[in-house]
């Protein structure tokens, strides 16, 4: 199944029309509910702080960081959906997502859209701009633990922030992947870099300043720091797990049924690594214009017709992609058996 598959082989024209119709109300709910959880998390910490013992405060901060990082990922997925014009019916509302969702997490809808369209056109192929996120899997369990440790301790996040700074200075080409391509400095001077930085980073600075100001007006300015801390600690971990689940260990092909994975998400997974049904990634790659709230129905149609099987859980995927020693052992045993065979065998 390496050949590209047509959606008309899977669905009727009426089903395609119904599945690909977005909703402004659905988009508003997704954006509004995401920010409601963010506001509620800050409010919960502010209200309960003085009543908790030290250990309770530690647990509450850990929970708040996880929740905020999960909503930061949700903002990234909302930006992703808007890049496909599937979050809202109207173009201006999809583009408004740049300020509502992308800028607060130091991203850019329009740059992301150009990058992401190449990913869809060349998924799993050498030209895929996101290939560096998943091309080294499966790996050993120890290696995966090291990656997760770097994520949760902020090392990955710090590296990402530095890379984002260099991209906004236009010293690196813009990307959301791991590969980095330098841009020659040429005859640019410090004033040129300052203007470039302001042009590219002003949105992130303004939206984060607005968040800080709102918390300060509420009398809890210090709580703002939960936002960047979540961004450099749990957020990179959640991004890595999401990326692994979507494409790591899949075939190199033109077929979304073989180069992309759908993953079963329980409530915890949906809160942290799979917001707004992003776990239905096979379905998304089959028809990228399907809005998030119709992906479960699309998946069920594919299941009923025998095109896809029961998807693995996120834990299943993590286990599958961290079993390199088992794969190597099985390979070594096969080689030994081949050496021991006689021509008659």
C-alpha positions in Angstrom: 0.0 0.0 0.0 2.7 2.5 -1.0 0.7 4.2 -3.8 -1.1 7.4 -3.0 -4.8 6.7 -2.2 -7.7 8.8 -3.3 -10.3 9.8 -0.7 -13.0 9.0 -3.3 -12.0 5.3 -2.9 -12.9 5.6 0.8 -15.9 8.0 1.0 -18.8 9.1 -1.2 -18.9 12.6 -2.6 -21.7 13.5 -0.1 -19.6 12.2 2.8 -16.6 14.2 1.7 -18.6 17.4 1.4 -20.1 16.8 4.9 -16.8 15.9 6.5 -14.9 18.9 5.1 -17.4 21.6 6.1 -15.9 23.7 9.0 -17.8 25.6 11.6 -17.1 29.1 13.0 -18.9 28.0 16.2 -16.7 25.0 16.5 -13.6 27.1 16.0 -14.7 29.7 18.6 -15.5 26.9 21.1 -12.0 25.4 20.6 -10.1 28.6 21.0 -12.4 29.9 23.8 -12.4 26.7 25.9 -8.6 26.5 25.6 -8.1 30.0 27.0 -10.8 29.3 29.6 -8.7 26.4 30.9 -5.5 28.6 30.9 -7.3 31.3 32.9 -8.9 28.8 35.2 -5.5 27.2 35.9 -4.0 30.6 36.9 -7.1 31.3 39.0 -6.9 28.0 40.7 -3.3 28.5 41.7 -4.0 32.0 42.9 -7.1 31.1 45.0 -5.7 28.0 46.7 -2.1 29.0 47.2 -2.3 30.4 50.8 -4.4 27.4 52.0 -2.0 24.7 50.9 1.0 23.2 52.9 4.4 23.2 51.2 4.0 19.7 49.7 0.5 20.7 48.4 2.0 23.8 46.7 4.6 21.7 45.0 2.0 19.3 43.7 -0.2 22.1 42.6 2.7 23.8 40.7 3.5 20.5 39.0 -0.1 20.0 37.9 -0.4 23.6 36.8 2.7 23.3 34.6 1.4 20.1 33.0 -2.0 21.7 32.3 -0.6 24.9 30.9 1.9 22.9 28.7 -1.1 20.8 27.5 -3.0 24.0 26.6 0.1 25.5 24.9 0.2 22.4 22.7 -3.5 22.9 22.1 -2.8 26.4 20.9 -0.2 25.0 18.6 -2.8 22.5 17.2 -5.3 25.3 16.8 -2.7 27.2 14.8 -2.1 24.0 12.8 -5.8 23.6 12.0 -6.0 27.3 11.0 -3.1 26.7 8.7 -5.4 24.3 6.8 -8.3 26.7 6.9 -10.3 24.1 8.8 -10.7 25.7 12.2 -13.1 28.4 10.9 -15.2 28.9 7.8 -14.0 32.5 7.3 -10.4 33.3 6.2 -10.0 36.2 8.5 -10.9 34.1 11.6 -8.4 31.5 10.6 -5.8 34.2 10.1 -6.8 35.8 13.5 -5.6 32.6 15.1 -2.1 33.9 14.5 -2.6 36.4 17.4 -5.0 34.2 19.4 -2.9 31.0 19.4 0.4 31.3 17.6 2.0 34.4 18.9 1.4 33.5 22.7 3.6 30.4 22.1 6.2 32.3 20.0 5.1 30.9 16.7 3.9 32.3 13.4 0.8 31.0 11.5 1.9 32.1 8.1 5.4 30.8 8.3 4.1 27.6 9.8 1.5 27.2 7.0 4.2 27.4 4.3 6.4 24.9 6.2 3.5 22.5 7.0 2.2 22.3 3.5 5.5 20.8 2.4 5.2 18.2 5.1 1.8 17.1 3.8 3.1 17.1 0.2 6.1 15.0 1.1 5.2 13.0 4.2 7.8 10.5 5.2 9.9 11.1 2.0 13.4 12.6 2.1 11.9 16.0 1.2 9.6 16.0 4.3 10.7 19.1 6.3 9.6 17.4 9.5 11.5 14.1 8.9 14.2 15.0 11.4 11.7 14.8 14.2 11.1 11.1 13.8 13.7 9.6 11.4 15.9 8.0 14.1 13.2 5.8 15.6 13.0 3.1 16.9 15.7 3.8 19.5 16.8 2.1 22.7 14.8 2.6 25.9 17.8 4.3 27.5 18.1 6.7 24.7 14.4 7.6 24.9 14.7 8.1 28.7 17.6 10.5 28.0 15.5 12.4 25.5 12.5 12.6 27.9 14.9 13.7 30.7 16.3 16.6 28.5 12.7 17.6 27.8 11.4 17.7 31.3 14.5 19.4 32.8 14.3 22.3 30.3 17.4 21.5 28.2 15.4 20.8 25.1 13.3 23.9 25.7 16.4 26.1 26.2 17.8 24.8 22.9 14.5 25.5 21.2 14.4 29.1 22.6 17.9 29.8 21.4 17.0 28.4 18.0 13.8 30.5 17.8 15.9 33.6 18.7 18.3 32.8 15.8 15.3 32.3 13.4 13.8 35.6 14.4 17.1 37.2 13.8 17.1 35.4 10.4 20.4 33.7 11.1 18.6 30.3 10.7 15.9 29.3 8.3 12.5 29.0 9.9 11.4 25.5 10.9 9.6 23.5 13.6 11.9 20.5 13.0 15.4 19.6 14.3 17.5 20.3 11.2 18.9 23.8 11.1 20.1 25.7 8.0 22.2 28.8 8.5 21.5 32.1 6.7 24.6 34.0 5.7 25.1 37.2 7.7 26.2 39.2 4.6 26.6 42.9 5.2 23.9 43.2 7.9 24.8 45.2 11.0 23.5 45.4 14.5 20.7 47.8 13.6 19.5 45.5 10.8 19.4 42.6 13.3 17.5 44.7 15.8 14.9 45.6 13.1 14.6 42.0 12.0 14.1 40.8 15.6 11.4 43.4 16.3 9.6 42.5 13.0 9.6 38.8 13.8 9.3 38.7 17.6 7.0 41.7 18.3 3.9 39.5 18.3 5.2 37.1 20.9 6.4 39.9 23.0 3.1 41.8 22.9 0.9 38.8 23.6 3.1 37.7 26.5 3.2 41.2 27.8 -0.6 41.3 27.7 -0.8 38.0 29.6 1.6 39.4 32.2 -0.3 42.6 32.5 -3.6 40.8 33.0 -2.1 38.7 35.8 -0.6 41.8 37.3 -3.9 43.7 37.3 -5.4 40.6 39.0 -2.7 41.0 41.7 -0.8 37.8 40.8 2.0 39.0 38.4 4.4 36.3 39.7 2.1 33.6 38.3 3.0 34.7 34.8 6.3 32.7 35.2 4.4 29.5 35.1 3.8 30.2 31.4 7.4 30.3 30.2 8.4 27.5 32.7 5.7 25.3 31.2 6.9 26.2 27.8 10.5 25.0 28.4 9.7 21.9 30.5 6.6 19.8 29.9 5.8 21.4 26.6 8.8 19.9 24.7 8.0 16.5 26.2 4.4 16.6 25.0 5.5 17.8 21.5 8.0 14.9 21.3 5.4 12.3 22.3 2.9 13.7 19.8 5.4 13.7 17.0 6.5 10.1 17.8 2.9 8.9 17.7 2.1 10.6 14.4 4.9 9.4 12.1 7.8 7.7 13.9 8.4 4.1 12.8 6.0 4.3 9.9 6.6 3.3 6.3 8.2 5.6 3.7 5.4 5.9 1.2 2.9 8.1 -0.5 0.0 6.5 1.3 -1.4 8.1 4.5 -2.7 4.7 5.6 0.9 3.5 5.9 3.1 6.6 6.5 0.9 8.1 9.3 -0.4 6.7 12.6 -3.7 7.3 14.4 -3.4 6.8 18.2 -6.1 6.0 20.8 -6.2 8.8 23.4 -7.7 8.5 26.9 -8.7 11.6 28.9 -5.1 12.2 30.2 -3.7 11.9 26.7 -6.3 14.3 25.4 -5.4 16.8 28.1 -1.6 16.7 27.6 -0.5 15.3 24.2 -3.7 14.9 22.0 -5.9 18.1 22.2 -8.8 18.6 19.9 -8.6 15.1 18.4 -5.1 15.6 16.9 -4.5 11.9 17.6 -6.7 11.1 14.5 -3.7 11.8 12.4 -4.2 9.2 9.7 -7.6 10.8 9.0 -6.1 14.3 8.9 -3.5 13.3 6.3 -6.2 11.6 4.2 -8.2 14.8 4.2 -6.5 17.8 5.8 -9.6 20.0 5.4 -11.7 18.0 7.9 -12.3 20.0 11.0 -11.2 18.6 14.3 -14.7 17.7 15.6 -15.4 15.5 12.6 -12.3 13.4 12.8 -13.8 10.8 15.2 -16.7 10.3 12.8 -14.3 9.9 9.9 -12.2 7.4 11.8 -15.3 5.4 12.6 -16.3 5.3 9.0 -12.9 4.0 8.1 -13.1 1.4 10.8 -16.5 0.2 9.8 -15.3 -0.2 6.2 -12.2 -2.1 7.2 -9.6 0.4 6.0 -8.0 0.9 9.4 -7.6 -1.2 12.5 -7.9 -0.5 16.2 -5.2 2.2 16.9 -2.5 1.7 19.6 -2.5 3.8 22.7 0.3 6.4 23.3 1.9 4.0 25.8 1.8 1.3 23.1 3.6 3.6 20.7 6.2 4.6 23.3 7.0 0.9 23.9 7.1 0.1 20.2 9.5 2.9 19.4 11.9 2.2 22.3 12.6 -1.5 21.6 15.7 -1.2 19.6 17.6 -3.8 21.6 14.8 -6.3 21.0 14.9 -5.6 17.2 18.7 -5.9 17.2 18.6 -9.1 19.1 16.0 -10.6 16.8 18.2 -9.5 13.8 21.3 -11.0 15.3 19.5 -14.3 15.9 18.3 -14.4 12.3 21.8 -13.8 11.1 23.1 -16.7 13.2 20.4 -19.0 12.0 21.2 -18.1 8.4 24.9 -18.9 9.0 24.1 -22.3 10.5 21.8 -23.4 7.7 23.1 -25.9 5.1 22.2 -25.5 1.4 19.8 -28.4 1.8 17.9 -26.5 4.4 
